[in-house]
Amino acid sequence: MTEKEIVRRTILFQNPERLAVDLPDKYGTDMAWVDMCPSPDARPTSGRDEWGALWENIRGSNLGQVADFPLKDWAGLTKLSIPAVNDPSRWKNLDGVGERFEKKFVIGKGISIYERVHFIRGLANTWMDIHDSPEKLRELLGILVKMNMAAIERYASLGVDGYFFTDDWGLQDRLMISPEQWREIWKPCYEEIYAAAHKTGMYTFLHSCGYIVDILDDLIEIGLDVIQMDQHENMGLELLSERFAGRITFFSPVDIQNTMVYGTLDDIRAYCRKMVALLGRPHGGFIAMWYSDPAGAGHTQEAVEAMCEEFLKISRERAAQ
């Protein structure tokens, strides 16, 4: 099987011959990640993005955070700087991407529809908008949905296999907003985006960390194929297994906040095996990955190596069965 086929069969629960992986170059990956350049969803470490949000570096990390929001009042919505997704220059770097990565599973990056809203409005304003300005909030979301639709069409024409974006919805033990508010305002947007991706033959991926148990059934219902989460100990592998394994593919490293930071190397290896056993199935449903900012998360090189080597050992065992 090619790398592409390994990932596709994993998502479809169709007996891949080994574990699908997305690990550092030293260990190998089945995936090729591609993005618009510049991306309308760029999160710079410093400076202003295309929307006008001012970013500042988070000390000790390669990440930035928004220090000044461009849309402080809804009166400024008509003047908001909206990136042109279909600008040909944004897509030049992706010419021939399907041929370049013919054997890899190619994932195209889209535009977040929760995080981008609060990068534009500010988190506190976004939460208040749910109650005070829901129609304006929906208007902004409509812009973001249309941008994703245009990106999906472009990626599909290039032969991209999966569509991915990031929206962290969870705190440590609950959603940031009520599940009812999420279902009323955001769920229809995700459903529209996922339907468009599926129509082109692409699979859908979402990164969302924190406690997201309350909306995972909904995401599965509306067409999410793969959930990429970097933390799961706050929800529990057993709970995730009991409620969701076999219904959605999990795409994860060892929990980046706990075991990868505080566990021994043997703890990390054991957690790898527990994840594969509980979140995957013998016929698919789990993709192993690493966290690409190990220093920012407090991961030692030894911890990263132990995780990657154990995932590959499990993969070899699967292939030998």
Phi, psi and omega in degrees: 000142172286167176302319179302317182291324177302312181292316181300314180293328176297314181296323184269002182057049183242043171057064172296152186282350177204180179286132173286139184222152170223087188240171179302162185309321182302330186253338175102157179214150176267000190239155169234123181263130179230156184209157170295155181221107001282156177278135174296346180252022181299142178236081184293159176285336178201159180091179182266142175271184184294337180277346183100004177284136179265125183252145174233146182292139171274119185305135178081010183221165173264019181255158175241168173223152185283126180256341180213126186263136186284335184247081183281338181218141183297343177298338181270006184299320182292341180258001182298136177284113183249117181301142179273102184299323185271010174301118184306328182294335180289340187249359184301322183291349183257006177302128177073019185295326179298321179285323181297324182242047188304322184267348180271158171274114187266127180246124176262138182269132180256213189234123181298150182241000169245307181298318180296325177299312183280345168291330181275317186259338190094144186295314181297318178298319180300314179297321178290326180299329179305324182263320190267329185220054184298326181291320176294321177300315178296327179296316178294318177299322178300322177297316182292322177297315180298323177296318177295321178300317179294320179294319179300315180299317180295310181301317181299321180293340181266357179086024179285145187264329185223153181238126191227138162209172189247127171217100176284116183256344191255146160274192181292329187226010180192170173289159176290330176234172181289148176304326180295318178293321178299315181294324182288320189254313187266327184305315179299329180292313177300318182300318180295318180293315182293323178297320180294319179296315180297326180298329179272353182095004180273151175267154186253136181232141174223128167270126174208118181254173187089190183275105185240016181306323187293342180240002184291323174301318180296316181297320176297316181302320186266006168114016175284127181268322187224127175255122177259111179231137182263347177227141182215346180295334177289342176255329180097124179299324181296317179295314179299321179295312184298321187266332192231340182298138183089351180249340181209153178269132176265138185230097195209151164268178167301143184314119189283342182267338187240277187301320181292336181265314190253347183279156171286170177298324176292324176299317181296315180297318180295323180293324175305312183293323179294319178298312182297320182291320187268324184269331178262184175223159179305336183257012176137189172099003177215131175241125180274139180214175174240163177266122193278002173236064186299321181296318180296331180267356180083027180266131176282160177298323179297322179294317179298316180296319179299317180295309183298316181295324179290319177300318180291326176296316177299319180299317179295322178297319178298315183295331182277349183288000000 
